[in-house]
Amino acid sequence: MKQLNKKVGFIGAGNMAEAMINGIIKSALCKPDQIWASDVRSARLSQLEARYGINTSEKNTKVFDSVDILVLAVKPQHMDEVLDGLSKAGSPKPSPKPSRGLNLSSPLPPVSQ
């Protein structure tokens, strides 16, 4: 598989994010230093950093500003809060807007270009 020359970030570092991180690294799609993760649990970030050698931050905005591709791996009840925080952070990147329900039958708009 060809290596992706992009930085990938995960907001939310639970089991779903870890499974994707593991797959990305095992498939050599990205090197560990190209992957970022944020979470509210610093112990979880330390665990992922030690296990995979990825970059971590407790600040979602740090991950958002550091990556080319962003995966929102948070529980649905936290999605609006996360998106609202990113949109108010003052990042130079176009930011995602808080969701008011996602129609999964049509493609989602890109988070950043």
C-alpha positions, -999 to 999 in steps of 0.1 A, spaced: 0 0 0 12 35 -9 21 57 21 -2 86 26 18 119 28 -6 135 51 -9 140 88 -40 123 103 -56 134 136 -82 118 159 -103 138 183 -113 112 208 -89 84 216 -111 55 226 -113 20 212 -126 31 178 -97 56 173 -72 31 186 -84 4 161 -80 29 132 -46 41 145 -34 5 148 -46 -3 112 -30 28 97 3 20 113 2 -17 105 -7 -11 69 22 15 67 -3 40 54 12 66 78 42 66 101 35 71 138 49 107 137 22 116 111 -6 107 135 -21 129 162 -47 121 189 -65 142 215 -87 131 244 -99 144 278 -81 115 295 -44 122 298 -37 86 309 -53 73 277 -31 96 256 0 85 274 -10 49 268 -14 54 230 18 75 228 37 47 245 21 19 225 22 34 190 47 64 192 20 89 180 17 126 189 -9 134 215 -24 165 230 -52 172 255 -62 201 233 -85 193 203 -74 226 186 -37 215 187 -47 183 168 -70 202 144 -42 227 136 -16 200 131 -32 176 107 -44 174 71 -71 148 78 -93 149 109 -113 120 123 -140 128 149 -140 97 171 -162 110 199 -195 98 211 -226 114 194 -236 132 225 -203 151 226 -201 159 189 -217 193 190 -195 204 219 -163 193 201 -174 210 168 -184 241 186 -150 243 204 -132 239 171 -152 265 153 -146 291 181 -109 283 185 -97 310 160 -78 285 138 -66 298 104 -82 266 89 -118 264 79 -135 248 108 -164 224 110 -197 237 121 -218 222 149 -240 195 137 -278 195 139 -282 160 127 -262 143 100 -278 129 69 -257 98 63 -274 91 29 -255 119 13 -217 126 14 -205 148 42 -188 181 33 -150 182 38 -138 195 71 -109 214 56 -95 219 21 
